[in-house]
Amino acid sequence: MTTQNPTAKSMRNPDDLIVIAGAGGFIGGALTRYFHDQGFTNIRAIDKKPVYKWYQRVPGVESLCLDLSDRENCHRAVEGAVEVYNLAADMGGMGFIEHFRVECLRSILINTHLLEAAYEAGVDRYFFSSSACAYNITLQQDPNVRALKESDAYPAMAERGYGWEKLMSEIFCQEYWAERKLKTFIARFHNVYGPYGTWDGGREKAPAALTRKVIEAQESGDMSIDIWGDGTQTRSFMYIDDCVKGIDMITHCDELVATPINLGSSELISINDLVSLIEGIAGVKLDRTYKLDAPRGVAGRNSDNSFIEQVLGWEPSTPLRTGMGQTYTWIKQQYADRAAGLPTPAAEEK
């Protein structure tokens, strides 16, 4: 991290209350551990899932089971908070996003109520986790896609359901700054992956899903793999450690108040090449079957990082090969634990 970038550690007292919504999820759990490891002693972690199903449970953190789509729960959540990080949403991989659009849209209730509660509680900084799904889908029809700049969200033509919820929630954040002077910060995530995330059950994203399929092929002896779409679709994938570091820097940069910014890797890869990468990590070669009627999303999506480099002098830089090695090792252990009858709560959410 460059020395000129403020962070929570450089701006806050260790006992300032930090609230993390969606802390039972993948990114929220990682952010909770990140702040704990930074020395913060007053963290309130919130998720609607029972605590035993959280992806990460961090010792010494106040962990609450609350549904933040309820207004009163939001007021309870932010009481006494200095900073609020909203990573709570009903979401998953493309299979979930395309089939459960109403659930994705209902996440707007979380941000609406949490923003108002944060404003009324006098919160100093509020972070909202947006998504690259907010971008105009007409710009994403070619696997050799031009990397998306922040301005490419308009004219608006977001991903149905999930993308429109994110775009509208961004506007809420911008107006709370413009009208009520609540400092809000907005990052558009590009496909976050890594250990301690969903790897089966229907909500997992491509890196975890393909890793699980490769492991299943190894374990079963059926050396084949199903790929959704024709495999030519392209994406960039950001490692979780880069994600939480970026969240911290973005939320403490006053130049980025109420300003959506890309948070993603610019390392573009096709799904076919991602499968090959995982095969290389596992030391196998599989026969491929393409499910052309399965959800596949847009043809191509990549992050233009010129703005984040300009403002922060930084961009997510963990090589995909490095991050996928860590992810493969963790999922393989989860798979073995489940086979041995051990609890694997990070893989049980349906």
FENRAVEN-V374927 format. One record per residue. N is the residue number from 1. RES is the residue in three letters. NEAR is the number of other C-alpha atoms within 10 Angstrom. D_FIRST is the distance of its C-alpha to the first C-alpha in Angstrom with 2 decimals. Layout:
n:N res:RES near:NEAR d_first:D_FIRST
n:N res:RES near:NEAR d_first:D_FIRST
This chain:
n:1 res:MET near:13 d_first:0.00
n:2 res:THR near:9 d_first:3.77
n:3 res:THR near:8 d_first:6.35
n:4 res:GLN near:8 d_first:8.60
n:5 res:ASN near:16 d_first:7.44
n:6 res:PRO near:18 d_first:9.78
n:7 res:THR near:19 d_first:9.69
n:8 res:ALA near:18 d_first:12.90
n:9 res:LYS near:14 d_first:12.60
n:10 res:SER near:10 d_first:12.47
n:11 res:MET near:9 d_first:15.20
n:12 res:ARG near:14 d_first:17.50
n:13 res:ASN near:13 d_first:20.01
n:14 res:PRO near:18 d_first:19.89
n:15 res:ASP near:11 d_first:23.23
n:16 res:ASP near:16 d_first:22.49
n:17 res:LEU near:21 d_first:23.71
n:18 res:ILE near:26 d_first:21.31
n:19 res:VAL near:25 d_first:23.33
n:20 res:ILE near:26 d_first:22.32
n:21 res:ALA near:32 d_first:25.01
n:22 res:GLY near:28 d_first:25.49
n:23 res:ALA near:33 d_first:24.05
n:24 res:GLY near:30 d_first:26.65
n:25 res:GLY near:26 d_first:25.22
n:26 res:PHE near:22 d_first:22.67
n:27 res:ILE near:25 d_first:19.54
n:28 res:GLY near:26 d_first:20.76
n:29 res:GLY near:25 d_first:21.39
n:30 res:ALA near:25 d_first:17.97
n:31 res:LEU near:26 d_first:16.47
n:32 res:THR near:28 d_first:19.07
n:33 res:ARG near:20 d_first:18.18
n:34 res:TYR near:17 d_first:14.45
n:35 res:PHE near:20 d_first:15.47
n:36 res:HIS near:18 d_first:18.21
n:37 res:ASP near:11 d_first:16.08
n:38 res:GLN near:12 d_first:13.94
n:39 res:GLY near:12 d_first:17.38
n:40 res:PHE near:21 d_first:18.84
n:41 res:THR near:18 d_first:22.58
n:42 res:ASN near:19 d_first:24.01
n:43 res:ILE near:24 d_first:23.02
n:44 res:ARG near:21 d_first:25.68
n:45 res:ALA near:27 d_first:25.43
n:46 res:ILE near:30 d_first:27.97
n:47 res:ASP near:25 d_first:29.47
n:48 res:LYS near:19 d_first:33.00
n:49 res:LYS near:17 d_first:33.31
n:50 res:PRO near:13 d_first:34.90
n:51 res:VAL near:18 d_first:32.40
n:52 res:TYR near:13 d_first:33.73
n:53 res:LYS near:19 d_first:32.63
n:54 res:TRP near:28 d_first:28.98
n:55 res:TYR near:25 d_first:26.54
n:56 res:GLN near:23 d_first:24.76
n:57 res:ARG near:19 d_first:26.33
n:58 res:VAL near:19 d_first:24.19
n:59 res:PRO near:9 d_first:26.30
n:60 res:GLY near:11 d_first:26.66
n:61 res:VAL near:16 d_first:25.67
n:62 res:GLU near:14 d_first:28.43
n:63 res:SER near:20 d_first:29.22
n:64 res:LEU near:18 d_first:31.61
n:65 res:CYS near:17 d_first:33.52
n:66 res:LEU near:20 d_first:34.00
n:67 res:ASP near:19 d_first:34.66
n:68 res:LEU near:27 d_first:32.62
n:69 res:SER near:20 d_first:34.85
n:70 res:ASP near:13 d_first:37.22
n:71 res:ARG near:17 d_first:36.91
n:72 res:GLU near:14 d_first:37.97
n:73 res:ASN near:17 d_first:35.45
n:74 res:CYS near:24 d_first:32.65
n:75 res:HIS near:19 d_first:33.99
n:76 res:ARG near:13 d_first:34.08
n:77 res:ALA near:25 d_first:30.52
n:78 res:VAL near:26 d_first:28.90
n:79 res:GLU near:16 d_first:31.24
n:80 res:GLY near:16 d_first:29.46
n:81 res:ALA near:20 d_first:25.96
n:82 res:VAL near:18 d_first:23.33
n:83 res:GLU near:23 d_first:20.97
n:84 res:VAL near:25 d_first:22.17
n:85 res:TYR near:26 d_first:20.44
n:86 res:ASN near:23 d_first:23.05
n:87 res:LEU near:25 d_first:22.65
n:88 res:ALA near:25 d_first:26.40
n:89 res:ALA near:25 d_first:28.43
n:90 res:ASP near:20 d_first:31.25
n:91 res:MET near:18 d_first:29.83
n:92 res:GLY near:17 d_first:29.53
n:93 res:GLY near:20 d_first:29.81
n:94 res:MET near:20 d_first:32.09
n:95 res:GLY near:19 d_first:35.19
n:96 res:PHE near:20 d_first:34.56
n:97 res:ILE near:23 d_first:33.43
n:98 res:GLU near:18 d_first:36.54
n:99 res:HIS near:12 d_first:39.01
n:100 res:PHE near:16 d_first:37.95
n:101 res:ARG near:19 d_first:37.22
n:102 res:VAL near:15 d_first:38.87
n:103 res:GLU near:16 d_first:36.68
n:104 res:CYS near:23 d_first:33.57
n:105 res:LEU near:21 d_first:35.01
n:106 res:ARG near:16 d_first:35.82
n:107 res:SER near:20 d_first:32.15
n:108 res:ILE near:22 d_first:32.51
n:109 res:LEU near:17 d_first:34.38
n:110 res:ILE near:23 d_first:31.36
n:111 res:ASN near:28 d_first:29.20
n:112 res:THR near:18 d_first:32.26
n:113 res:HIS near:19 d_first:33.27
n:114 res:LEU near:27 d_first:29.84
n:115 res:LEU near:27 d_first:28.98
n:116 res:GLU near:16 d_first:32.33
n:117 res:ALA near:21 d_first:32.05
n:118 res:ALA near:24 d_first:28.62
n:119 res:TYR near:20 d_first:30.12
n:120 res:GLU near:13 d_first:33.20
n:121 res:ALA near:16 d_first:31.29
n:122 res:GLY near:15 d_first:29.33
n:123 res:VAL near:21 d_first:25.87
n:124 res:ASP near:15 d_first:23.21
n:125 res:ARG near:20 d_first:20.68
n:126 res:TYR near:24 d_first:21.55
n:127 res:PHE near:25 d_first:19.47
n:128 res:PHE near:26 d_first:21.48
n:129 res:SER near:23 d_first:20.72
n:130 res:SER near:27 d_first:22.52
n:131 res:SER near:26 d_first:23.08
n:132 res:ALA near:27 d_first:23.63
n:133 res:CYS near:26 d_first:27.23
n:134 res:ALA near:27 d_first:27.51
n:135 res:TYR near:27 d_first:27.74
n:136 res:ASN near:19 d_first:31.16
n:137 res:ILE near:22 d_first:32.63
n:138 res:THR near:12 d_first:34.83
n:139 res:LEU near:18 d_first:31.85
n:140 res:GLN near:21 d_first:31.23
n:141 res:GLN near:14 d_first:34.62
n:142 res:ASP near:15 d_first:33.87
n:143 res:PRO near:19 d_first:31.88
n:144 res:ASN near:18 d_first:30.80
n:145 res:VAL near:17 d_first:29.17
n:146 res:ARG near:14 d_first:27.43
n:147 res:ALA near:18 d_first:23.82
n:148 res:LEU near:20 d_first:23.89
n:149 res:LYS near:16 d_first:22.67
n:150 res:GLU near:20 d_first:22.36
n:151 res:SER near:11 d_first:25.81
n:152 res:ASP near:15 d_first:27.39
n:153 res:ALA near:19 d_first:27.98
n:154 res:TYR near:12 d_first:31.00
n:155 res:PRO near:9 d_first:33.90
n:156 res:ALA near:14 d_first:33.36
n:157 res:MET near:18 d_first:34.46
n:158 res:ALA near:21 d_first:32.11
n:159 res:GLU near:24 d_first:32.58
n:160 res:ARG near:17 d_first:35.64
n:161 res:GLY near:20 d_first:35.11
n:162 res:TYR near:29 d_first:31.45
n:163 res:GLY near:24 d_first:30.10
n:164 res:TRP near:22 d_first:32.43
n:165 res:GLU near:26 d_first:31.50
n:166 res:LYS near:28 d_first:27.81
n:167 res:LEU near:25 d_first:28.74
n:168 res:MET near:17 d_first:31.15
n:169 res:SER near:23 d_first:28.78
n:170 res:GLU near:25 d_first:26.26
n:171 res:ILE near:15 d_first:29.18
n:172 res:PHE near:19 d_first:29.88
n:173 res:CYS near:25 d_first:26.37
n:174 res:GLN near:22 d_first:26.78
n:175 res:GLU near:15 d_first:30.22
n:176 res:TYR near:17 d_first:29.34
n:177 res:TRP near:17 d_first:27.12
n:178 res:ALA near:14 d_first:29.75
n:179 res:GLU near:8 d_first:32.68
n:180 res:ARG near:10 d_first:31.51
n:181 res:LYS near:14 d_first:28.25
n:182 res:LEU near:24 d_first:26.30
n:183 res:LYS near:23 d_first:22.64
n:184 res:THR near:28 d_first:21.86
n:185 res:PHE near:29 d_first:18.85
n:186 res:ILE near:28 d_first:19.49
n:187 res:ALA near:25 d_first:17.55
n:188 res:ARG near:23 d_first:19.72
n:189 res:PHE near:22 d_first:18.89
n:190 res:HIS near:24 d_first:19.94
n:191 res:ASN near:24 d_first:21.49
n:192 res:VAL near:21 d_first:19.29
n:193 res:TYR near:25 d_first:20.47
n:194 res:GLY near:25 d_first:20.13
n:195 res:PRO near:23 d_first:21.95
n:196 res:TYR near:22 d_first:23.57
n:197 res:GLY near:27 d_first:24.65
n:198 res:THR near:26 d_first:28.08
n:199 res:TRP near:27 d_first:29.72
n:200 res:ASP near:20 d_first:33.31
n:201 res:GLY near:11 d_first:35.66
n:202 res:GLY near:17 d_first:35.15
n:203 res:ARG near:22 d_first:31.77
n:204 res:GLU near:24 d_first:29.61
n:205 res:LYS near:20 d_first:27.76
n:206 res:ALA near:23 d_first:28.38
n:207 res:PRO near:22 d_first:26.04
n:208 res:ALA near:23 d_first:27.44
n:209 res:ALA near:19 d_first:30.95
n:210 res:LEU near:24 d_first:31.28
n:211 res:THR near:25 d_first:29.97
n:212 res:ARG near:21 d_first:32.56
n:213 res:LYS near:19 d_first:35.25
n:214 res:VAL near:25 d_first:34.63
n:215 res:ILE near:21 d_first:34.90
n:216 res:GLU near:17 d_first:38.00
n:217 res:ALA near:17 d_first:39.57
n:218 res:GLN near:17 d_first:39.05
n:219 res:GLU near:12 d_first:40.49
n:220 res:SER near:9 d_first:43.41
n:221 res:GLY near:9 d_first:44.35
n:222 res:ASP near:12 d_first:44.51
n:223 res:MET near:17 d_first:42.37
n:224 res:SER near:17 d_first:41.70
n:225 res:ILE near:18 d_first:39.08
n:226 res:ASP near:14 d_first:39.42
n:227 res:ILE near:21 d_first:36.97
n:228 res:TRP near:21 d_first:36.91
n:229 res:GLY near:18 d_first:37.80
n:230 res:ASP near:15 d_first:38.44
n:231 res:GLY near:21 d_first:35.06
n:232 res:THR near:16 d_first:34.29
n:233 res:GLN near:23 d_first:32.07
n:234 res:THR near:23 d_first:28.45
n:235 res:ARG near:25 d_first:25.13
n:236 res:SER near:20 d_first:21.40
n:237 res:PHE near:27 d_first:19.92
n:238 res:MET near:25 d_first:16.43
n:239 res:TYR near:25 d_first:15.60
n:240 res:ILE near:23 d_first:15.40
n:241 res:ASP near:20 d_first:12.19
n:242 res:ASP near:17 d_first:10.38
n:243 res:CYS near:24 d_first:12.70
n:244 res:VAL near:20 d_first:12.12
n:245 res:LYS near:17 d_first:8.34
n:246 res:GLY near:22 d_first:9.37
n:247 res:ILE near:21 d_first:12.28
n:248 res:ASP near:20 d_first:10.63
n:249 res:MET near:18 d_first:8.71
n:250 res:ILE near:27 d_first:11.95
n:251 res:THR near:26 d_first:14.23
n:252 res:HIS near:21 d_first:13.09
n:253 res:CYS near:15 d_first:13.21
n:254 res:ASP near:13 d_first:16.89
n:255 res:GLU near:12 d_first:17.08
n:256 res:LEU near:20 d_first:17.01
n:257 res:VAL near:23 d_first:19.83
n:258 res:ALA near:26 d_first:22.32
n:259 res:THR near:17 d_first:20.77
n:260 res:PRO near:25 d_first:20.46
n:261 res:ILE near:24 d_first:17.50
n:262 res:ASN near:25 d_first:17.12
n:263 res:LEU near:30 d_first:14.74
n:264 res:GLY near:29 d_first:15.75
n:265 res:SER near:27 d_first:15.77
n:266 res:SER near:22 d_first:17.86
n:267 res:GLU near:16 d_first:19.49
n:268 res:LEU near:19 d_first:23.03
n:269 res:ILE near:21 d_first:25.59
n:270 res:SER near:18 d_first:29.14
n:271 res:ILE near:21 d_first:30.38
n:272 res:ASN near:15 d_first:32.75
n:273 res:ASP near:13 d_first:30.03
n:274 res:LEU near:21 d_first:28.02
n:275 res:VAL near:23 d_first:31.23
n:276 res:SER near:15 d_first:31.61
n:277 res:LEU near:18 d_first:28.12
n:278 res:ILE near:23 d_first:28.97
n:279 res:GLU near:17 d_first:32.39
n:280 res:GLY near:13 d_first:30.88
n:281 res:ILE near:17 d_first:28.79
n:282 res:ALA near:17 d_first:31.97
n:283 res:GLY near:9 d_first:34.30
n:284 res:VAL near:14 d_first:36.69
n:285 res:LYS near:17 d_first:38.16
n:286 res:LEU near:16 d_first:39.45
n:287 res:ASP near:9 d_first:42.00
n:288 res:ARG near:14 d_first:40.58
n:289 res:THR near:14 d_first:42.32
n:290 res:TYR near:13 d_first:41.12
n:291 res:LYS near:14 d_first:41.79
n:292 res:LEU near:12 d_first:42.22
n:293 res:ASP near:9 d_first:43.18
n:294 res:ALA near:13 d_first:40.06
n:295 res:PRO near:16 d_first:37.27
n:296 res:ARG near:19 d_first:34.93
n:297 res:GLY near:21 d_first:33.18
n:298 res:VAL near:19 d_first:32.49
n:299 res:ALA near:20 d_first:32.97
n:300 res:GLY near:23 d_first:29.48
n:301 res:ARG near:30 d_first:26.12
n:302 res:ASN near:27 d_first:22.82
n:303 res:SER near:25 d_first:19.74
n:304 res:ASP near:19 d_first:19.47
n:305 res:ASN near:21 d_first:15.79
n:306 res:SER near:15 d_first:16.73
n:307 res:PHE near:15 d_first:16.28
n:308 res:ILE near:19 d_first:12.77
n:309 res:GLU near:12 d_first:11.81
n:310 res:GLN near:10 d_first:13.98
n:311 res:VAL near:14 d_first:12.75
n:312 res:LEU near:20 d_first:8.97
n:313 res:GLY near:14 d_first:8.62
n:314 res:TRP near:17 d_first:7.16
n:315 res:GLU near:22 d_first:9.55
n:316 res:PRO near:22 d_first:10.52
n:317 res:SER near:14 d_first:11.28
n:318 res:THR near:17 d_first:13.08
n:319 res:PRO near:13 d_first:16.55
n:320 res:LEU near:20 d_first:19.34
n:321 res:ARG near:14 d_first:21.39
n:322 res:THR near:11 d_first:18.92
n:323 res:GLY near:18 d_first:18.45
n:324 res:MET near:24 d_first:22.18
n:325 res:GLY near:16 d_first:23.09
n:326 res:GLN near:15 d_first:21.50
n:327 res:THR near:22 d_first:23.13
n:328 res:TYR near:23 d_first:26.46
n:329 res:THR near:14 d_first:26.61
n:330 res:TRP near:16 d_first:26.08
n:331 res:ILE near:24 d_first:28.58
n:332 res:LYS near:17 d_first:31.06
n:333 res:GLN near:12 d_first:31.05
n:334 res:GLN near:22 d_first:31.52
n:335 res:TYR near:19 d_first:34.40
n:336 res:ALA near:15 d_first:35.97
n:337 res:ASP near:13 d_first:35.66
n:338 res:ARG near:14 d_first:37.41
n:339 res:ALA near:10 d_first:40.10
n:340 res:ALA near:9 d_first:40.69
n:341 res:GLY near:8 d_first:41.19
n:342 res:LEU near:11 d_first:38.06
n:343 res:PRO near:14 d_first:36.32
n:344 res:THR near:17 d_first:33.43
n:345 res:PRO near:18 d_first:32.67
n:346 res:ALA near:21 d_first:29.63
n:347 res:ALA near:23 d_first:32.15
n:348 res:GLU near:15 d_first:34.98
n:349 res:GLU near:17 d_first:34.08
n:350 res:LYS near:10 d_first:36.59
